[in-house]
Amino acid sequence: MKIDEAQLENFLNDLGLISTKELQGDDLRRAQAYILGLSVVNLKDKKLDLATLSLIPEPIARLHNAVAFSAREGEVEVALLDIKDLPALKFLKEKGLKILLRLTDSESMKRALLSYQNLLRDEFGAMLRKEGVSLDALLRHAFLQGAKYIHIEPQVNEVLVRYRIAGILHEAMVLPIKIAKGITDTLKINAGLKSESTLLQEGRFKLEGEGEEISFRVTTLPTASGEKVVVRIISGNAEGFTLEGLGFYGSALEKIHEVLARQTGLVLVAGTEHSGRTTTLYTMLDVLNSPKLSLASAEDHVEHKMSYVAQAEARSELGFTIQDAIRGVLKQDPDVLMVGELRESESTHLVLSASERNILTLSAVQANSAAAVIQRILDMKVDPLQLASNLKMVIAQRLVGKLQEDKEKYFLNEEEIERLGNMIDLARMLMLLREEGVVGAKDGWDKIPFYKKKSEFVGKVGIQEVMVISPTIQHLIVNEGTAAAIEERARKDGMTTMLENGILKAARGLTTLDEVLKAF
């Protein structure tokens, strides 16, 4: 039943059922609950526990005023201030839990939201008293919140802990300054780092948790207030990823599957740091994964363990380099080889040699576009003819914020369309939008819908370009054509650029136009 809050308020006022202005909000919630047949729950008298609260990450709970307060076998009770805040329940739906909705009052919600930090401090403090300085509680809480990074930042009189969730940093807790050194020292010991506090350091460690192995990568940075520590959380299982889930679709998706099915040559994934290149590599490896094939990888750090894949990890402290890992894998008769990233000449030559032996080889390169990859590889003293003969496809990508379901549609005005025309070919873009079915065959730019966010982005979505190496592009590679010339040829061959792909996804409501343009 749809309730107009203003009409409901007027109706209850006329009946004299709302007594004071201060109580109107909660009175209206009780009336709304009665009409919808929902229970009203008082959380002030309920004992809350961290495990149940964490079913909804704290930043999401605060954004939507929604808390999980009771959990039983297969179901969870959730209290809301506003029945319209259902996007907060996405995390619970993904866990396959039955959700029992309740409404609550504003004071109950405030108390419940405070419980996140209070309960974490209690649990963390108890572990400190019992076991000495331990980060188990902090790491477990961050993982349950869906954090990808933990930032531990010493301030003048305290330690600020922030989590990056869905690409956005959120303040998680503030801890006493006196335990900062203990936290840093414990992380260093776990990650195999030196005790020295004036060095930039990087290390890693693994723990078992939530039914899977979780990796933590630790970096330290000396600052005026002490060492800042950032911990990256890497879930241990890559199986189950899909190319569609990463944002690939249509002809680009078909081209990837066609090239992978040939099981020969070199496929490269381009992007900057944190552009999702590694996830795309693992996903392609998972697409190929079969007991009938011998699959292997050579990586600086194995981020995700995979069944049926022999994953060789470089150990520089033992003198076992990434080049050693590649050579070792190639001696064991692989059908498919994935190399984490090509950064220097020796690894690149080894990978190209592998692709010449009918081994399908996948790797990543730092570059801003698919066409720019060619020059990046040639700069590593590679023979242009060897590259042209073996390179089959380049995928380039970036990540942008993903919109939730509650978004606001709008249309561009003439000034905005003109500004967009300074970045893209409007006629070509309009043709692509028509081909996608976003607008009708005779519609113009004034009929193309775009969307604004009404709440925070929920995760990331990829914007990509997929460049198949055609004979004409091979000719350009051999003759060392410019990136601009290669991209122009790829577009004529049917490639949709990353910017064009981003605009298509913005028009389909997956992200905002501003978010796409900000990425370029």
N, C-alpha and C positions, 0 to 999 in steps of 0.2 A: 504494500500500500504506500503510495506517495503522499507525504505529509508536507503541506506548505507551513513552514514554521511561523510565519507572520500571522496567517489565518488561525492557526492553533492557539497562538498567544492571545490574539484578540478574543477568541471564543472562551478561553479559560479566564481571561480578565472579566468578561461579561458575566460569567457564572460566579465570580468572586473566589475562584479557586487558587489564585496567585495573590499572596498577601503582601509581599514586599518586593521592591525592585531588586534587592540583593539576591533573592531566592529564585528569581525568574528562570535562570538558566537550568538549575537542577530540577525545579518544578516542571519545566517543559520536558526535560528528559524523562521524568517519571510518567508524564502523560503520554509521551511518545512510546515508551516501553509498554504501557498498558494497552494502547491501541494496536501495537505490533505483536502483542502476546509474549514479550520478552521479560525476563526477570531483571530486577534492579538489585545490584550487589553492593554492599558496603565493604570496601577493602581495608578500611582503617583498622578493623578488628581481626583481619585474617593474617595468619602467619604465612609469609611468602618465602619461597626458596629460589636460589639463584638458577638452578637447572631449569625450572619451569619458566621463570621470567625470560631466560635466554632463548627460549623457543622463538621469541620475537626479538631481534637485535635491538639494543638500547636506542641507537639513533632513529630507527624506524618507529619504535614505541613512542619516543618523544615527538617525532614529526606528526604522527597520526593519533596520539593519545589513545593507545591501544596496548594492553598488557595481558599476557597469559598468566593466570593466577592459580590455576588448578589443572593437574594433568593426571589422567588415569590410563589404563590400557587402551591405546588406540584413539583417545579423544582428549581434547583440551578445552577448558573454559577460558574465554577471552572477554575482557571488559573493555567497552568503548565509551567515549564521551559522545560520539556522533556516529550514528549508524552508517553515514556516508563514507566513513574511513575504512572501508573494506579492503583497499589495496594493502593494508598492513598485514592482512592474513595470508598473503602470497607465500611467505616462508613456511607457514603451517601446511598449506595445501600441497606444497612440494614434498613435504615429509609424509604425505598420505594420511594425515590425522583428521578425525572428525571434529569439527569446530562447533562449540556451543556458545552462542553469542549472549552476552549480558550487557546491560548499560550500567554506568556508575556515575557518581557525582564528582565534581571538580576536586574536592579535597581528597577523596579516595585516590584519584588519579595522581595527584601531586605526591601523595605518600608512597604509592607504588613505584613511581618513577625514581624517587629518592632511594628506594630499596636496592636498585641496581648497584649503585656505588657503595652503599652501606654494607650490603651482603658480600660484595666482592672484597671490600676492605676487611671485613670480619674473617672471611675464609682465608684471604691472603695472610692476615696477621696470625691466624691460628697455625698456618703452615710454617710461618717464620719461627714461631715459638716452639713448634714441635720438631722441625727438621733443620733449623737454621735458615739461611737465606735460600729460598726456593722460588722458582718462577713457574712452577707447575700450574698454580691457580691462575696466574696472569695469562699464560699461554692458552690454557683451556678456555678461559673466558673469551679471549680474542677469537679463538677458532669457532666457538659457539655463536659469536656475534657475526660471523661471516667476514671477518677482517682478512685482508690480504697483506697488510703491513701494520706493524706496531711501531710507533715513534715514541721513544723514551727520552724526554728532553729536560735536562736540569735547568731550573730557573734560579733566581737568587735565593729564595727560601723554600723551594719545593721542587718536586719532580712532576712534570706534566706528562701524562700518557695519552696518546691519541691513536685511534684506529683509522685506517683507510678502508672504508666499506663502499662498494659500488663506485670506486674512483674518487670519493670525497673524504677528506679528513674530518673526523668527529672527535671531540674531547671525550675520553672514556673515564678518566679519574685523575685526581691529584694526590700524590703520595708524599710523605715527609722527606725532606732533603737528606736526613741522616741515613736513609737506606739506599740512596742513589749508588754509592760505591759498591754496596753488596750486590745490587741488581746487575750492575755493569760487570763486576768480577765474575759472577755466576754465569752470565751469558758468555763471557770470554772463555771460561774454563770449558763450558759445554761445546763451544765452537772451535776450540783448539787455538785460541789467540794468545798473544803475549800479554803480560800484565802491564806493559808500558802504556801510559795514557796519552802520549804525545804523538802517536802514530795513526795514520789511516790504516785500518785493518778490515779484513773480510774473512769470514769462516762460516761453517755450517754444522748442523747436527740434526739428528732424526729422533722422533719419538713415536711410539704406538699410541693411537688415540681414536676413539669413535669408530673402531673396526677397521682402521687403515693406518698405514705409515704416513706420518706427516713430517715434512722437511722444513727446517728453519734456517734461513740464510741471514747472517748477522754482519752488519757493517758498523764501524765506530768512527766518530769524527770528533777531534778535540775542539772544544769551544771555550769561550771565556768563563762559562759557568760550570764546566766539567765536560765529560764525554757524552755526546749525543749518540744514542744507539738506535738503529733502525733494524727491525726484524721482519724479513719477508716470510710469509707462511705459504707453503706449497703443498697442496693436497697430493697424496701419493699415487692416485690412480687416474690414468688418462683414458681408459677404455670407456666407451659410451659417448665420447664426443662425436658430433656430426658436423659436416661442412655446412649443412643448412643452418644448424644452430649457431654457427659463427657468422652467418650473414650472407653466404654464397647462395645464389639461386639462378634460375634461367639458363641462358646460353653459357655464362661463365662457369656455372656448376657442371654443365654437361662437358665442357672442354677439359676441366680438371679430371673428371672421371675417364674421359677418352684417353688422355695422356698417361694417367696412372695404369690403365688397363694394358697399355703396350709393354709395360715393365722393362723399359730400357731408356737410357739417356739421363739427362740432368734436369731437375726441377728446382728452381730457387724461389725463396720467399723473401721479399724485401720489406724493409720498414726501419723505423728508428727504435730506440729502447722503449719497452713497454707498449709496443704496437700489436702484440699478440702473435708474433712470428713463431715462437716456440710452440704455442698451442696449435697453430695451423699445421706445423710439421708433425706433431704427435697425432693430430687428427688424420692426416693423410696416411701416416704409418698404420693407424688403426683401421682405416678403410682397406688397406692392403693386407692386413694381418690375417694369416691363414696357416693352419698346420701343414699345408702343402708347399709353403714357401719358407726359405731361410731368410729371416729378417734380422738385421743387426743395426746398432747405432754406436757412434763414437762421440762422446759428449764431454765437455768440461765439467758439467754437473748433471747428473741424471735427476731430472725434476719429477718425472712420473715413471713408475715401473709398469712394464707391459708384459703380458703373457706372450710366449712364443717369440720374444725379441731378445737377442743377446746384446745387452747394453754395456758397452765398455766405457769406463769413466777414467778420465785423465787424473793422475795423482802427481802433481808437480813436485810435492815434497819428497816423493820417492823416485823422482827422475823419470816418471812415466808420463810422457807428453801426449797431447792430443794427436800429434803425428804418429806416435807409437801406437796409440789406440786404433787409428785408421789402418795402419799397416797390419796390425794383429787381426783385425776383423777381416781384412781382404784375403788373408791366408786361409780363412775358414769357409770358403765357398758360399758367400751370401748371394741371394737373389735381389735383395733390397738393402740399401745402406742409407742411414740417416746420419748426417754430421751436423752437430748443433749450430755452428756458425763458421763461415769462412772469413778469417781476419787477415791472413797472410798467405804468401806465395806457395809455401810448401804444401800446406793442407789443400789449397785450391788445385795444385797440380795432381795431388793424389786422388782427389775427388773426380777430376776430369779423366784421369787414367782408369778409374773404376767404371765410369760411365761408358768408356770405350770397350769395356769387357762385357757388355750387355748386362750390367748391373744397374738397376734403376736407383739413382742416387738423389737424395733430397737434402737440401741445406738452406741456411739463411744467410743473408747479406745485409749490412747496414747501407741503406740507400733510400732516397725520398720517393722514387718512382720505379716502375718496372723498367723503363727505358734507361734510367740512370745506372741500373745494375751492370749493364754491358761495360761501360767505361770503368766502373769500380773493379770488375774482374780483370779487364785488360791492364789496369794499373798494377796488377799483381804479376806482370811479366808473362801472361798467358798468350799462346799463339792464337791470333784471331780465327784462323781456319779451324783449329782444334775446338775452340769455343763454339763457333757457328755450327760445326758438325754434330756436337753432342748436346748442346742446350736445347731443350724441347719447350720449356714454358717458364715464364717468370710471373709470380703473383706478388703484387705490392699491396700493402694495407696500412690502415691507421684505425684507431679506436675512438669512438665518440659515445657520449652519454645516451642511454636508452630510455625512452619515454615510458612512463606508467600509463595505465588506462585512462586516468583522469587528466585529460589534456584539452586545450582550448584551440579550436580551429580558427584560422584567419586567412585572409588573402592579401597578396602584395599590392601596394599602391604603385602608381606610375614611377615615383622616385625610387622606390625599392627595386623595381624591375630594371630601371636604368642602371642602378649600382651593380646589380647582379650581372648585367650585360658587360660590365667591365672585366668580369672574371671568366665568363664562359660564352660560348656561341649560343645565343638564345634560340636561334632557329633549330640548331641541331638538338639542343636540350629539349625543346618542345616536341620534336619528333620522337625522341626517346620516351618522353612522358606519355605521348599518345600510344606508342607501341606497348607500353606497360599497362595501358588502360586506366591511367590516373585521370585523364581528361578525355573528352570525346574528340572525334576526328576533326571537328570544326572549332573546338574551343581554343581560346588563347590563354595568355599568362594570367589574366584576371580571373580565370576559372580554376586555377590550380590551388588546391588547399595545402596549407602548411599548418604547423601546430606549435603552440607554446606550452611549456610545462607548467602545471599547477602544483606539483609536488616534486621532490628531488628525483633525479634520475635513478633508475633501478638497474644497476649493472652497466655493461658496455655492449655496443654492437659494432661489428667491423664494417668499414667502407673499403672496397677493394677494386683492383683492376687486374685482369688476367690477360697476359700477353702470350699468345702462341707464337713460336718462332717459325714463321713462314719462310719460303724460299727468298722472298724479297727482303725480309729482315736479315736472313743469313747473309745475303749479298752486302747489306749495309754493315754488318758486323765485320766481315772480311775486309771491307774497305774503310773500316774505322769511322763509320758515319756518326754524326752527333746524336746526343740523346733526343734533341728536338726532332731530327729527321726520323729516328727510329720510332718515336711516339706518334708522329704524324702518319707513318706507314701502318702502325698497329691500329690506329683509329680507322684508317681506310679499310683495314682487314676485318673490322668489326669490334674492336676493343672499346668498351665503355671505361672512361677514365675514373680514377678514384673520386674526383670532385663530382663528376656526373653521377656516379653510383651513390654518393652521399646525398645529392639533391633528390635523386629518385627515392631514397629511403626516407628523407625528410617529408616528401610529398605523400608517402605511404603511412606516415605517422609513427615511424620507428624512432626518429630523433628530431631535433629542431634544426631549422635552416641555419640559425646562428651558431649552433654547435658544429655543424659541418664546415661553415666558412671559417670558423676560428681555427680549424685544423690545418688551414693552408696559408 
